[in-house]
Amino acid sequence: MDELTGTPNQIEWAQQIILQVEAEFDRVSLAFQTVAARQFGPKQADTLAVLALLDEHRTTVLARREAGYFIREWQELSDQVRQMIFRDSRYQLIKANRTPS
């Protein structure tokens, strides 16, 4: 893995934040995996597609190497991961194509 860029203090701070970001992605992923395990057919396929989107976003976020990015965007961890998925146009398409229960 490439090193983070920034001042030594920024890097140390960002490394702590990254651990929290990874844990949040894991938490959201586990929630979707739990739902998928109880589903069948198209609903399960949709949830698995959302999991793939989540993994893609995780990879993109964690590939960032600027300590300042993590400090600015992820320091106050709330629902960034969920919002990231909800704003994804592919998620919107999945949601729009769902059949009513």
Secondary structure, 3 states (H helix, E strand, C coil): CCCCECCHHHHHHHHHHHHHHHHHHHHHHHHHHHHHHCCCHHHHHHHHHHHHHHHHHHHHHHHCCEHHHHHHHHCCCCCHHHHHHHHCHHHHHHHHHCCCC
